[in-house]
Every structure is written in C-alpha cells, then in structure tokens.
C-alpha cells in the first residue's frame, strides 16, 4: 500500500513542478514540456533517475521526465556497445514506440480534425 502512496506523491510532485513552471515561471506548455524532458535526461546522465524509479516506481516512469530518461539511457547503453554511432541508434531503440505512436496519431487526428495553425 505504501508503494502506491509513494508513487502518487512523487508523480504528483513532478506534475506540481511542471505547473509551477507554467504559473510562476510563466513558461508556455511547450517550454515546460521541454524543461521536464531535459531534467529527466540530466538526472539520468548523473545516474540519479534510476534511483528515483527504484524508489517511486510508476510515479517516476509515467511523467514526461521519464521520456528524457529513456532517451539518455538508450543512448548511453548503445554508445557503450557501438561507440559514436550507437548513441543515435540507442535514442531510437528505447523510444521508437512512443515516437512512432505520436507521429501516427498526430497524422490521424490531422485527417479527421482541422488543425489550427
């Protein structure tokens, strides 16, 4: 039961941080999203995000910060195996499903709805 509470609190704190960036920092949603992805990437670069995942479980894997973690995690793993070219391969190996889904669903939504822009 405690693991659910911890996951809820940590995930909520990440979302609260994003809301603070928009309300107090006056960042746009796009800038807030980018900031959280970069924060997750930086935390993974310093090998701290895995500790957060071990502590909070889904509270750390569900928010957008986990996407930054996945990008860096894949790049570092494949970079160790294949060198410079592995960095590019690793980024897409871990996140390809999310990126592909985003492209596909964006395309489908653009077909059925009139995009603003």
PDB file as gemmi writes it, atoms N, CA and C in Angstrom:
CRYST1    1.000    1.000    1.000  90.00  90.00  90.00 P 1                      
ATOM      1  N   UNK A   1       0.821  -1.195   0.000  1.00  0.00           N  
ATOM      2  CA  UNK A   1       0.000   0.000   0.000  1.00  0.00           C  
ATOM      3  C   UNK A   1       0.871   1.267   0.000  1.00  0.00           C  
ATOM      4  N   UNK A   2       1.971   1.212   0.745  1.00  0.00           N  
ATOM      5  CA  UNK A   2       2.852   2.372   0.833  1.00  0.00           C  
ATOM      6  C   UNK A   2       3.483   2.704  -0.511  1.00  0.00           C  
ATOM      7  N   UNK A   3       3.763   1.686  -1.326  1.00  0.00           N  
ATOM      8  CA  UNK A   3       4.373   1.935  -2.641  1.00  0.00           C  
ATOM      9  C   UNK A   3       3.449   2.745  -3.543  1.00  0.00           C  
ATOM     10  N   UNK A   4       2.143   2.568  -3.406  1.00  0.00           N  
ATOM     11  CA  UNK A   4       1.192   3.357  -4.185  1.00  0.00           C  
ATOM     12  C   UNK A   4       1.194   4.817  -3.739  1.00  0.00           C  
ATOM     13  N   UNK A   5       1.287   5.011  -2.447  1.00  0.00           N  
ATOM     14  CA  UNK A   5       1.314   6.369  -1.904  1.00  0.00           C  
ATOM     15  C   UNK A   5       2.583   7.085  -2.364  1.00  0.00           C  
ATOM     16  N   UNK A   6       3.716   6.387  -2.302  1.00  0.00           N  
ATOM     17  CA  UNK A   6       4.987   6.984  -2.729  1.00  0.00           C  
ATOM     18  C   UNK A   6       4.933   7.328  -4.218  1.00  0.00           C  
ATOM     19  N   UNK A   7       4.417   6.415  -5.029  1.00  0.00           N  
ATOM     20  CA  UNK A   7       4.304   6.670  -6.469  1.00  0.00           C  
ATOM     21  C   UNK A   7       3.403   7.876  -6.726  1.00  0.00           C  
ATOM     22  N   UNK A   8       2.299   7.959  -6.010  1.00  0.00           N  
ATOM     23  CA  UNK A   8       1.366   9.076  -6.175  1.00  0.00           C  
ATOM     24  C   UNK A   8       2.017  10.400  -5.789  1.00  0.00           C  
ATOM     25  N   UNK A   9       2.733  10.400  -4.680  1.00  0.00           N  
ATOM     26  CA  UNK A   9       3.355  11.633  -4.196  1.00  0.00           C  
ATOM     27  C   UNK A   9       4.473  12.086  -5.138  1.00  0.00           C  
ATOM     28  N   UNK A  10       5.334  11.174  -5.560  1.00  0.00           N  
ATOM     29  CA  UNK A  10       6.438  11.554  -6.442  1.00  0.00           C  
ATOM     30  C   UNK A  10       5.915  12.015  -7.803  1.00  0.00           C  
ATOM     31  N   UNK A  11       4.980  11.272  -8.379  1.00  0.00           N  
ATOM     32  CA  UNK A  11       4.379  11.697  -9.647  1.00  0.00           C  
ATOM     33  C   UNK A  11       3.677  13.033  -9.510  1.00  0.00           C  
ATOM     34  N   UNK A  12       2.998  13.222  -8.394  1.00  0.00           N  
ATOM     35  CA  UNK A  12       2.329  14.496  -8.142  1.00  0.00           C  
ATOM     36  C   UNK A  12       3.309  15.649  -7.990  1.00  0.00           C  
ATOM     37  N   UNK A  13       4.445  15.384  -7.353  1.00  0.00           N  
ATOM     38  CA  UNK A  13       5.457  16.436  -7.208  1.00  0.00           C  
ATOM     39  C   UNK A  13       6.062  16.833  -8.556  1.00  0.00           C  
ATOM     40  N   UNK A  14       6.249  15.853  -9.432  1.00  0.00           N  
ATOM     41  CA  UNK A  14       6.765  16.165 -10.773  1.00  0.00           C  
ATOM     42  C   UNK A  14       5.747  17.027 -11.524  1.00  0.00           C  
ATOM     43  N   UNK A  15       4.484  16.660 -11.429  1.00  0.00           N  
ATOM     44  CA  UNK A  15       3.435  17.447 -12.085  1.00  0.00           C  
ATOM     45  C   UNK A  15       3.305  18.832 -11.451  1.00  0.00           C  
ATOM     46  N   UNK A  16       3.448  18.889 -10.138  1.00  0.00           N  
ATOM     47  CA  UNK A  16       3.406  20.171  -9.430  1.00  0.00           C  
ATOM     48  C   UNK A  16       4.542  21.071  -9.893  1.00  0.00           C  
ATOM     49  N   UNK A  17       5.712  20.505 -10.091  1.00  0.00           N  
ATOM     50  CA  UNK A  17       6.848  21.268 -10.595  1.00  0.00           C  
ATOM     51  C   UNK A  17       6.538  21.834 -11.980  1.00  0.00           C  
ATOM     52  N   UNK A  18       5.934  21.015 -12.835  1.00  0.00           N  
ATOM     53  CA  UNK A  18       5.542  21.492 -14.157  1.00  0.00           C  
ATOM     54  C   UNK A  18       4.530  22.617 -14.086  1.00  0.00           C  
ATOM     55  N   UNK A  19       3.580  22.497 -13.182  1.00  0.00           N  
ATOM     56  CA  UNK A  19       2.576  23.556 -13.022  1.00  0.00           C  
ATOM     57  C   UNK A  19       3.205  24.843 -12.498  1.00  0.00           C  
ATOM     58  N   UNK A  20       4.175  24.709 -11.583  1.00  0.00           N  
ATOM     59  CA  UNK A  20       4.890  25.889 -11.095  1.00  0.00           C  
ATOM     60  C   UNK A  20       5.653  26.584 -12.216  1.00  0.00           C  
ATOM     61  N   UNK A  21       6.269  25.791 -13.084  1.00  0.00           N  
ATOM     62  CA  UNK A  21       6.996  26.377 -14.211  1.00  0.00           C  
ATOM     63  C   UNK A  21       6.071  27.210 -15.092  1.00  0.00           C  
ATOM     64  N   UNK A  22       4.836  26.740 -15.269  1.00  0.00           N  
ATOM     65  CA  UNK A  22       3.889  27.481 -16.097  1.00  0.00           C  
ATOM     66  C   UNK A  22       3.305  28.687 -15.369  1.00  0.00           C  
ATOM     67  N   UNK A  23       2.924  28.512 -14.100  1.00  0.00           N  
ATOM     68  CA  UNK A  23       2.238  29.581 -13.378  1.00  0.00           C  
ATOM     69  C   UNK A  23       3.197  30.647 -12.858  1.00  0.00           C  
ATOM     70  N   UNK A  24       4.251  30.233 -12.193  1.00  0.00           N  
ATOM     71  CA  UNK A  24       5.186  31.185 -11.584  1.00  0.00           C  
ATOM     72  C   UNK A  24       6.256  31.596 -12.585  1.00  0.00           C  
ATOM     73  N   UNK A  25       6.796  30.612 -13.307  1.00  0.00           N  
ATOM     74  CA  UNK A  25       7.849  30.910 -14.273  1.00  0.00           C  
ATOM     75  C   UNK A  25       7.335  31.471 -15.580  1.00  0.00           C  
ATOM     76  N   UNK A  26       6.008  31.451 -15.759  1.00  0.00           N  
ATOM     77  CA  UNK A  26       5.365  31.973 -16.977  1.00  0.00           C  
ATOM     78  C   UNK A  26       5.891  31.299 -18.253  1.00  0.00           C  
ATOM     79  N   UNK A  27       6.254  30.017 -18.139  1.00  0.00           N  
ATOM     80  CA  UNK A  27       6.685  29.264 -19.318  1.00  0.00           C  
ATOM     81  C   UNK A  27       5.463  28.744 -20.058  1.00  0.00           C  
ATOM     82  N   UNK A  28       5.581  28.643 -21.358  1.00  0.00           N  
ATOM     83  CA  UNK A  28       4.497  28.054 -22.153  1.00  0.00           C  
ATOM     84  C   UNK A  28       4.481  26.544 -21.906  1.00  0.00           C  
ATOM     85  N   UNK A  29       3.379  25.887 -22.222  1.00  0.00           N  
ATOM     86  CA  UNK A  29       3.352  24.426 -22.065  1.00  0.00           C  
ATOM     87  C   UNK A  29       4.476  23.728 -22.832  1.00  0.00           C  
ATOM     88  N   UNK A  30       4.824  24.243 -24.002  1.00  0.00           N  
ATOM     89  CA  UNK A  30       5.906  23.635 -24.784  1.00  0.00           C  
ATOM     90  C   UNK A  30       7.239  23.773 -24.072  1.00  0.00           C  
ATOM     91  N   UNK A  31       7.505  24.952 -23.524  1.00  0.00           N  
ATOM     92  CA  UNK A  31       8.757  25.147 -22.791  1.00  0.00           C  
ATOM     93  C   UNK A  31       8.784  24.305 -21.514  1.00  0.00           C  
ATOM     94  N   UNK A  32       7.644  24.175 -20.862  1.00  0.00           N  
ATOM     95  CA  UNK A  32       7.561  23.359 -19.658  1.00  0.00           C  
ATOM     96  C   UNK A  32       7.829  21.891 -19.989  1.00  0.00           C  
ATOM     97  N   UNK A  33       7.223  21.418 -21.059  1.00  0.00           N  
ATOM     98  CA  UNK A  33       7.440  20.037 -21.500  1.00  0.00           C  
ATOM     99  C   UNK A  33       8.911  19.792 -21.796  1.00  0.00           C  
ATOM    100  N   UNK A  34       9.523  20.704 -22.530  1.00  0.00           N  
ATOM    101  CA  UNK A  34      10.934  20.568 -22.876  1.00  0.00           C  
ATOM    102  C   UNK A  34      11.814  20.602 -21.634  1.00  0.00           C  
ATOM    103  N   UNK A  35      11.486  21.460 -20.695  1.00  0.00           N  
ATOM    104  CA  UNK A  35      12.265  21.572 -19.464  1.00  0.00           C  
ATOM    105  C   UNK A  35      12.201  20.280 -18.666  1.00  0.00           C  
ATOM    106  N   UNK A  36      11.020  19.678 -18.573  1.00  0.00           N  
ATOM    107  CA  UNK A  36      10.885  18.431 -17.822  1.00  0.00           C  
ATOM    108  C   UNK A  36      11.600  17.276 -18.515  1.00  0.00           C  
ATOM    109  N   UNK A  37      11.564  17.234 -19.837  1.00  0.00           N  
ATOM    110  CA  UNK A  37      12.287  16.180 -20.566  1.00  0.00           C  
ATOM    111  C   UNK A  37      13.792  16.335 -20.351  1.00  0.00           C  
ATOM    112  N   UNK A  38      14.283  17.567 -20.435  1.00  0.00           N  
ATOM    113  CA  UNK A  38      15.715  17.814 -20.219  1.00  0.00           C  
ATOM    114  C   UNK A  38      16.106  17.494 -18.777  1.00  0.00           C  
ATOM    115  N   UNK A  39      15.233  17.817 -17.828  1.00  0.00           N  
ATOM    116  CA  UNK A  39      15.521  17.493 -16.422  1.00  0.00           C  
ATOM    117  C   UNK A  39      15.648  15.986 -16.228  1.00  0.00           C  
ATOM    118  N   UNK A  40      14.750  15.224 -16.843  1.00  0.00           N  
ATOM    119  CA  UNK A  40      14.850  13.765 -16.767  1.00  0.00           C  
ATOM    120  C   UNK A  40      16.118  13.244 -17.418  1.00  0.00           C  
ATOM    121  N   UNK A  41      16.500  13.864 -18.533  1.00  0.00           N  
ATOM    122  CA  UNK A  41      17.731  13.463 -19.217  1.00  0.00           C  
ATOM    123  C   UNK A  41      18.954  13.770 -18.360  1.00  0.00           C  
ATOM    124  N   UNK A  42      18.965  14.953 -17.753  1.00  0.00           N  
ATOM    125  CA  UNK A  42      20.095  15.315 -16.889  1.00  0.00           C  
ATOM    126  C   UNK A  42      20.191  14.399 -15.670  1.00  0.00           C  
ATOM    127  N   UNK A  43      19.057  14.117 -15.060  1.00  0.00           N  
ATOM    128  CA  UNK A  43      19.069  13.213 -13.915  1.00  0.00           C  
ATOM    129  C   UNK A  43      19.582  11.829 -14.302  1.00  0.00           C  
ATOM    130  N   UNK A  44      19.223  11.370 -15.496  1.00  0.00           N  
ATOM    131  CA  UNK A  44      19.736  10.072 -15.942  1.00  0.00           C  
ATOM    132  C   UNK A  44      21.215  10.159 -16.281  1.00  0.00           C  
ATOM    133  N   UNK A  45      21.645  11.289 -16.822  1.00  0.00           N  
ATOM    134  CA  UNK A  45      23.058  11.469 -17.130  1.00  0.00           C  
ATOM    135  C   UNK A  45      23.926  11.389 -15.888  1.00  0.00           C  
ATOM    136  N   UNK A  46      23.394  11.843 -14.765  1.00  0.00           N  
ATOM    137  CA  UNK A  46      24.110  11.746 -13.496  1.00  0.00           C  
ATOM    138  C   UNK A  46      23.729  10.482 -12.721  1.00  0.00           C  
ATOM    139  N   UNK A  47      23.027   9.584 -13.380  1.00  0.00           N  
ATOM    140  CA  UNK A  47      22.618   8.286 -12.840  1.00  0.00           C  
ATOM    141  C   UNK A  47      21.773   8.413 -11.570  1.00  0.00           C  
ATOM    142  N   UNK A  48      20.912   9.416 -11.554  1.00  0.00           N  
ATOM    143  CA  UNK A  48      20.015   9.620 -10.420  1.00  0.00           C  
ATOM    144  C   UNK A  48      18.591   9.172 -10.716  1.00  0.00           C  
ATOM    145  N   UNK A  49      18.201   9.158 -11.990  1.00  0.00           N  
ATOM    146  CA  UNK A  49      16.799   8.850 -12.309  1.00  0.00           C  
ATOM    147  C   UNK A  49      16.471   7.389 -12.040  1.00  0.00           C  
ATOM    148  N   UNK A  50      17.434   6.492 -12.232  1.00  0.00           N  
ATOM    149  CA  UNK A  50      17.185   5.082 -11.914  1.00  0.00           C  
ATOM    150  C   UNK A  50      16.916   4.894 -10.425  1.00  0.00           C  
ATOM    151  N   UNK A  51      17.596   5.667  -9.598  1.00  0.00           N  
ATOM    152  CA  UNK A  51      17.333   5.610  -8.155  1.00  0.00           C  
ATOM    153  C   UNK A  51      15.916   6.093  -7.854  1.00  0.00           C  
ATOM    154  N   UNK A  52      15.494   7.146  -8.562  1.00  0.00           N  
ATOM    155  CA  UNK A  52      14.140   7.649  -8.379  1.00  0.00           C  
ATOM    156  C   UNK A  52      13.109   6.605  -8.806  1.00  0.00           C  
ATOM    157  N   UNK A  53      13.384   5.909  -9.903  1.00  0.00           N  
ATOM    158  CA  UNK A  53      12.479   4.848 -10.356  1.00  0.00           C  
ATOM    159  C   UNK A  53      12.423   3.711  -9.335  1.00  0.00           C  
ATOM    160  N   UNK A  54      13.582   3.343  -8.792  1.00  0.00           N  
ATOM    161  CA  UNK A  54      13.601   2.296  -7.766  1.00  0.00           C  
ATOM    162  C   UNK A  54      12.787   2.703  -6.543  1.00  0.00           C  
ATOM    163  N   UNK A  55      12.815   3.984  -6.209  1.00  0.00           N  
ATOM    164  CA  UNK A  55      12.092   4.475  -5.040  1.00  0.00           C  
ATOM    165  C   UNK A  55      10.600   4.648  -5.320  1.00  0.00           C  
ATOM    166  N   UNK A  56      10.262   5.258  -6.466  1.00  0.00           N  
ATOM    167  CA  UNK A  56       8.881   5.675  -6.706  1.00  0.00           C  
ATOM    168  C   UNK A  56       8.124   4.822  -7.720  1.00  0.00           C  
ATOM    169  N   UNK A  57       8.782   3.935  -8.435  1.00  0.00           N  
ATOM    170  CA  UNK A  57       8.090   3.087  -9.408  1.00  0.00           C  
ATOM    171  C   UNK A  57       7.405   3.905 -10.485  1.00  0.00           C  
ATOM    172  N   UNK A  58       6.103   3.679 -10.654  1.00  0.00           N  
ATOM    173  CA  UNK A  58       5.343   4.355 -11.699  1.00  0.00           C  
ATOM    174  C   UNK A  58       5.254   5.859 -11.479  1.00  0.00           C  
ATOM    175  N   UNK A  59       5.480   6.318 -10.264  1.00  0.00           N  
ATOM    176  CA  UNK A  59       5.488   7.746 -10.002  1.00  0.00           C  
ATOM    177  C   UNK A  59       6.611   8.458 -10.725  1.00  0.00           C  
ATOM    178  N   UNK A  60       7.640   7.691 -11.114  1.00  0.00           N  
ATOM    179  CA  UNK A  60       8.754   8.266 -11.858  1.00  0.00           C  
ATOM    180  C   UNK A  60       8.766   7.839 -13.320  1.00  0.00           C  
ATOM    181  N   UNK A  61       8.104   6.742 -13.649  1.00  0.00           N  
ATOM    182  CA  UNK A  61       8.131   6.272 -15.041  1.00  0.00           C  
ATOM    183  C   UNK A  61       7.000   6.822 -15.887  1.00  0.00           C  
ATOM    184  N   UNK A  62       5.914   7.253 -15.281  1.00  0.00           N  
ATOM    185  CA  UNK A  62       4.774   7.748 -16.048  1.00  0.00           C  
ATOM    186  C   UNK A  62       4.933   9.202 -16.499  1.00  0.00           C  
ATOM    187  N   UNK A  63       5.430  10.126 -15.656  1.00  0.00           N  
ATOM    188  CA  UNK A  63       5.545  11.524 -16.114  1.00  0.00           C  
ATOM    189  C   UNK A  63       6.522  11.689 -17.275  1.00  0.00           C  
ATOM    190  N   UNK A  64       6.465  12.832 -17.920  1.00  0.00           N  
ATOM    191  CA  UNK A  64       7.258  13.112 -19.121  1.00  0.00           C  
ATOM    192  C   UNK A  64       8.753  13.111 -18.843  1.00  0.00           C  
ATOM    193  N   UNK A  65       9.156  13.294 -17.606  1.00  0.00           N  
ATOM    194  CA  UNK A  65      10.580  13.252 -17.279  1.00  0.00           C  
ATOM    195  C   UNK A  65      11.181  11.897 -17.623  1.00  0.00           C  
ATOM    196  N   UNK A  66      10.364  10.875 -17.604  1.00  0.00           N  
ATOM    197  CA  UNK A  66      10.843   9.532 -17.939  1.00  0.00           C  
ATOM    198  C   UNK A  66      11.226   9.421 -19.410  1.00  0.00           C  
ATOM    199  N   UNK A  67      10.629  10.238 -20.272  1.00  0.00           N  
ATOM    200  CA  UNK A  67      10.997  10.214 -21.683  1.00  0.00           C  
ATOM    201  C   UNK A  67      12.438  10.687 -21.862  1.00  0.00           C  
ATOM    202  N   UNK A  68      12.807  11.747 -21.153  1.00  0.00           N  
ATOM    203  CA  UNK A  68      14.191  12.213 -21.191  1.00  0.00           C  
ATOM    204  C   UNK A  68      15.138  11.161 -20.651  1.00  0.00           C  
ATOM    205  N   UNK A  69      14.711  10.504 -19.594  1.00  0.00           N  
ATOM    206  CA  UNK A  69      15.498   9.404 -19.030  1.00  0.00           C  
ATOM    207  C   UNK A  69      15.694   8.301 -20.053  1.00  0.00           C  
ATOM    208  N   UNK A  70      14.649   7.946 -20.755  1.00  0.00           N  
ATOM    209  CA  UNK A  70      14.735   6.875 -21.761  1.00  0.00           C  
ATOM    210  C   UNK A  70      15.660   7.248 -22.910  1.00  0.00           C  
ATOM    211  N   UNK A  71      15.598   8.501 -23.341  1.00  0.00           N  
ATOM    212  CA  UNK A  71      16.476   8.948 -24.425  1.00  0.00           C  
ATOM    213  C   UNK A  71      17.943   8.796 -24.048  1.00  0.00           C  
ATOM    214  N   UNK A  72      18.296   9.313 -22.892  1.00  0.00           N  
ATOM    215  CA  UNK A  72      19.696   9.269 -22.464  1.00  0.00           C  
ATOM    216  C   UNK A  72      20.114   7.847 -22.108  1.00  0.00           C  
ATOM    217  N   UNK A  73      19.213   7.115 -21.467  1.00  0.00           N  
ATOM    218  CA  UNK A  73      19.531   5.743 -21.058  1.00  0.00           C  
ATOM    219  C   UNK A  73      19.854   4.875 -22.279  1.00  0.00           C  
ATOM    220  N   UNK A  74      19.035   4.974 -23.305  1.00  0.00           N  
ATOM    221  CA  UNK A  74      19.278   4.210 -24.522  1.00  0.00           C  
ATOM    222  C   UNK A  74      20.546   4.651 -25.231  1.00  0.00           C  
ATOM    223  N   UNK A  75      20.763   5.962 -25.287  1.00  0.00           N  
ATOM    224  CA  UNK A  75      21.960   6.486 -25.957  1.00  0.00           C  
ATOM    225  C   UNK A  75      23.224   6.032 -25.249  1.00  0.00           C  
ATOM    226  N   UNK A  76      23.214   6.055 -23.928  1.00  0.00           N  
ATOM    227  CA  UNK A  76      24.408   5.653 -23.182  1.00  0.00           C  
ATOM    228  C   UNK A  76      24.665   4.150 -23.303  1.00  0.00           C  
ATOM    229  N   UNK A  77      23.604   3.357 -23.274  1.00  0.00           N  
ATOM    230  CA  UNK A  77      23.773   1.906 -23.370  1.00  0.00           C  
ATOM    231  C   UNK A  77      24.328   1.497 -24.734  1.00  0.00           C  
ATOM    232  N   UNK A  78      23.745   2.039 -25.794  1.00  0.00           N  
ATOM    233  CA  UNK A  78      24.212   1.686 -27.133  1.00  0.00           C  
ATOM    234  C   UNK A  78      25.540   2.363 -27.465  1.00  0.00           C  
ATOM    235  N   UNK A  79      25.796   3.527 -26.868  1.00  0.00           N  
ATOM    236  CA  UNK A  79      27.081   4.189 -27.058  1.00  0.00           C  
ATOM    237  C   UNK A  79      28.221   3.349 -26.510  1.00  0.00           C  
ATOM    238  N   UNK A  80      27.971   2.679 -25.401  1.00  0.00           N  
ATOM    239  CA  UNK A  80      28.987   1.780 -24.845  1.00  0.00           C  
ATOM    240  C   UNK A  80      29.252   0.600 -25.769  1.00  0.00           C  
ATOM    241  N   UNK A  81      28.213   0.131 -26.429  1.00  0.00           N  
ATOM    242  CA  UNK A  81      28.362  -1.047 -27.296  1.00  0.00           C  
ATOM    243  C   UNK A  81      28.921  -0.711 -28.667  1.00  0.00           C  
ATOM    244  N   UNK A  82      28.449   0.392 -29.280  1.00  0.00           N  
ATOM    245  CA  UNK A  82      28.791   0.681 -30.672  1.00  0.00           C  
ATOM    246  C   UNK A  82      29.544   1.994 -30.878  1.00  0.00           C  
ATOM    247  N   UNK A  83      29.879   2.678 -29.817  1.00  0.00           N  
ATOM    248  CA  UNK A  83      30.603   3.929 -29.967  1.00  0.00           C  
ATOM    249  C   UNK A  83      29.703   5.078 -30.389  1.00  0.00           C  
ATOM    250  N   UNK A  84      30.280   5.985 -31.169  1.00  0.00           N  
ATOM    251  CA  UNK A  84      29.577   7.202 -31.572  1.00  0.00           C  
ATOM    252  C   UNK A  84      28.253   6.907 -32.267  1.00  0.00           C  
ATOM    253  N   UNK A  85      28.239   5.958 -33.207  1.00  0.00           N  
ATOM    254  CA  UNK A  85      27.007   5.658 -33.949  1.00  0.00           C  
ATOM    255  C   UNK A  85      25.955   5.011 -33.051  1.00  0.00           C  
ATOM    256  N   UNK A  86      26.385   4.354 -32.013  1.00  0.00           N  
ATOM    257  CA  UNK A  86      25.449   3.729 -31.083  1.00  0.00           C  
ATOM    258  C   UNK A  86      24.612   4.720 -30.321  1.00  0.00           C  
ATOM    259  N   UNK A  87      25.140   5.930 -30.129  1.00  0.00           N  
ATOM    260  CA  UNK A  87      24.378   6.959 -29.411  1.00  0.00           C  
ATOM    261  C   UNK A  87      23.087   7.266 -30.163  1.00  0.00           C  
ATOM    262  N   UNK A  88      23.185   7.481 -31.462  1.00  0.00           N  
ATOM    263  CA  UNK A  88      21.989   7.755 -32.270  1.00  0.00           C  
ATOM    264  C   UNK A  88      21.052   6.575 -32.345  1.00  0.00           C  
ATOM    265  N   UNK A  89      21.618   5.381 -32.454  1.00  0.00           N  
ATOM    266  CA  UNK A  89      20.777   4.183 -32.510  1.00  0.00           C  
ATOM    267  C   UNK A  89      20.059   3.952 -31.185  1.00  0.00           C  
ATOM    268  N   UNK A  90      20.741   4.196 -30.082  1.00  0.00           N  
ATOM    269  CA  UNK A  90      20.161   3.946 -28.768  1.00  0.00           C  
ATOM    270  C   UNK A  90      19.000   4.848 -28.437  1.00  0.00           C  
ATOM    271  N   UNK A  91      19.071   6.091 -28.894  1.00  0.00           N  
ATOM    272  CA  UNK A  91      17.980   7.026 -28.635  1.00  0.00           C  
ATOM    273  C   UNK A  91      16.684   6.492 -29.226  1.00  0.00           C  
ATOM    274  N   UNK A  92      16.754   5.962 -30.431  1.00  0.00           N  
ATOM    275  CA  UNK A  92      15.537   5.497 -31.097  1.00  0.00           C  
ATOM    276  C   UNK A  92      15.157   4.077 -30.717  1.00  0.00           C  
ATOM    277  N   UNK A  93      16.107   3.288 -30.269  1.00  0.00           N  
ATOM    278  CA  UNK A  93      15.789   1.910 -29.893  1.00  0.00           C  
ATOM    279  C   UNK A  93      14.832   1.867 -28.702  1.00  0.00           C  
ATOM    280  N   UNK A  94      15.098   2.681 -27.710  1.00  0.00           N  
ATOM    281  CA  UNK A  94      14.292   2.655 -26.497  1.00  0.00           C  
ATOM    282  C   UNK A  94      12.981   3.411 -26.667  1.00  0.00           C  
ATOM    283  N   UNK A  95      12.989   4.489 -27.443  1.00  0.00           N  
ATOM    284  CA  UNK A  95      11.818   5.371 -27.521  1.00  0.00           C  
ATOM    285  C   UNK A  95      11.044   5.263 -28.827  1.00  0.00           C  
ATOM    286  N   UNK A  96      11.389   4.317 -29.674  1.00  0.00           N  
ATOM    287  CA  UNK A  96      10.775   4.254 -31.005  1.00  0.00           C  
ATOM    288  C   UNK A  96       9.262   4.049 -30.957  1.00  0.00           C  
ATOM    289  N   UNK A  97       8.777   3.276 -30.009  1.00  0.00           N  
ATOM    290  CA  UNK A  97       7.333   3.041 -29.928  1.00  0.00           C  
ATOM    291  C   UNK A  97       6.596   4.341 -29.614  1.00  0.00           C  
ATOM    292  N   UNK A  98       7.107   5.098 -28.653  1.00  0.00           N  
ATOM    293  CA  UNK A  98       6.463   6.365 -28.297  1.00  0.00           C  
ATOM    294  C   UNK A  98       6.514   7.381 -29.417  1.00  0.00           C  
ATOM    295  N   UNK A  99       7.666   7.482 -30.061  1.00  0.00           N  
ATOM    296  CA  UNK A  99       7.809   8.438 -31.162  1.00  0.00           C  
ATOM    297  C   UNK A  99       6.923   8.040 -32.339  1.00  0.00           C  
ATOM    298  N   UNK A 100       6.923   6.763 -32.687  1.00  0.00           N  
ATOM    299  CA  UNK A 100       6.093   6.282 -33.797  1.00  0.00           C  
ATOM    300  C   UNK A 100       4.614   6.483 -33.512  1.00  0.00           C  
ATOM    301  N   UNK A 101       4.194   6.208 -32.297  1.00  0.00           N  
ATOM    302  CA  UNK A 101       2.786   6.397 -31.928  1.00  0.00           C  
ATOM    303  C   UNK A 101       2.389   7.864 -32.029  1.00  0.00           C  
ATOM    304  N   UNK A 102       3.271   8.731 -31.582  1.00  0.00           N  
ATOM    305  CA  UNK A 102       2.987  10.166 -31.652  1.00  0.00           C  
ATOM    306  C   UNK A 102       2.804  10.617 -33.091  1.00  0.00           C  
ATOM    307  N   UNK A 103       3.679  10.179 -33.970  1.00  0.00           N  
ATOM    308  CA  UNK A 103       3.579  10.558 -35.378  1.00  0.00           C  
ATOM    309  C   UNK A 103       2.296  10.008 -35.992  1.00  0.00           C  
ATOM    310  N   UNK A 104       2.009   8.734 -35.746  1.00  0.00           N  
ATOM    311  CA  UNK A 104       0.822   8.103 -36.321  1.00  0.00           C  
ATOM    312  C   UNK A 104      -0.461   8.774 -35.843  1.00  0.00           C  
ATOM    313  N   UNK A 105      -0.605   8.949 -34.517  1.00  0.00           N  
ATOM    314  CA  UNK A 105      -1.841   9.530 -34.002  1.00  0.00           C  
ATOM    315  C   UNK A 105      -1.979  11.003 -34.373  1.00  0.00           C  
ATOM    316  N   UNK A 106      -0.870  11.726 -34.464  1.00  0.00           N  
ATOM    317  CA  UNK A 106      -0.939  13.114 -34.916  1.00  0.00           C  
ATOM    318  C   UNK A 106      -1.441  13.185 -36.352  1.00  0.00           C  
ATOM    319  N   UNK A 107      -0.953  12.280 -37.186  1.00  0.00           N  
ATOM    320  CA  UNK A 107      -1.400  12.227 -38.573  1.00  0.00           C  
ATOM    321  C   UNK A 107      -2.889  11.913 -38.657  1.00  0.00           C  
ATOM    322  N   UNK A 108      -3.341  10.911 -37.906  1.00  0.00           N  
ATOM    323  CA  UNK A 108      -4.755  10.528 -37.934  1.00  0.00           C  
ATOM    324  C   UNK A 108      -5.652  11.662 -37.428  1.00  0.00           C  
ATOM    325  N   UNK A 109      -5.236  12.330 -36.386  1.00  0.00           N  
ATOM    326  CA  UNK A 109      -6.030  13.447 -35.857  1.00  0.00           C  
ATOM    327  C   UNK A 109      -6.089  14.581 -36.874  1.00  0.00           C  
ATOM    328  N   UNK A 110      -4.980  14.830 -37.568  1.00  0.00           N  
ATOM    329  CA  UNK A 110      -4.957  15.888 -38.584  1.00  0.00           C  
ATOM    330  C   UNK A 110      -5.887  15.569 -39.756  1.00  0.00           C  
ATOM    331  N   UNK A 111      -6.095  14.278 -40.035  1.00  0.00           N  
ATOM    332  CA  UNK A 111      -7.004  13.893 -41.112  1.00  0.00           C  
ATOM    333  C   UNK A 111      -8.452  14.184 -40.708  1.00  0.00           C  
ATOM    334  N   UNK A 112      -8.816  13.869 -39.479  1.00  0.00           N  
ATOM    335  CA  UNK A 112     -10.219  13.963 -39.074  1.00  0.00           C  
ATOM    336  C   UNK A 112     -10.609  15.322 -38.496  1.00  0.00           C  
ATOM    337  N   UNK A 113      -9.637  16.100 -38.051  1.00  0.00           N  
ATOM    338  CA  UNK A 113      -9.934  17.406 -37.468  1.00  0.00           C  
ATOM    339  C   UNK A 113      -9.121  18.463 -38.193  1.00  0.00           C  
ATOM    340  N   UNK A 114      -9.625  19.678 -38.209  1.00  0.00           N  
ATOM    341  CA  UNK A 114      -8.919  20.758 -38.877  1.00  0.00           C  
ATOM    342  C   UNK A 114      -7.868  21.320 -37.905  1.00  0.00           C  
ATOM    343  N   UNK A 115      -6.587  21.110 -38.202  1.00  0.00           N  
ATOM    344  CA  UNK A 115      -5.550  21.647 -37.297  1.00  0.00           C  
ATOM    345  C   UNK A 115      -5.488  23.161 -37.380  1.00  0.00           C  
ATOM    346  N   UNK A 116      -5.230  23.769 -36.243  1.00  0.00           N  
ATOM    347  CA  UNK A 116      -5.064  25.217 -36.201  1.00  0.00           C  
ATOM    348  C   UNK A 116      -3.599  25.519 -36.444  1.00  0.00           C  
ATOM    349  N   UNK A 117      -3.363  26.545 -37.189  1.00  0.00           N  
ATOM    350  CA  UNK A 117      -2.015  26.830 -37.254  1.00  0.00           C  
ATOM    351  C   UNK A 117      -1.276  27.525 -38.194  1.00  0.00           C  
TER     352      UNK A 117                                                      
END                                                                             
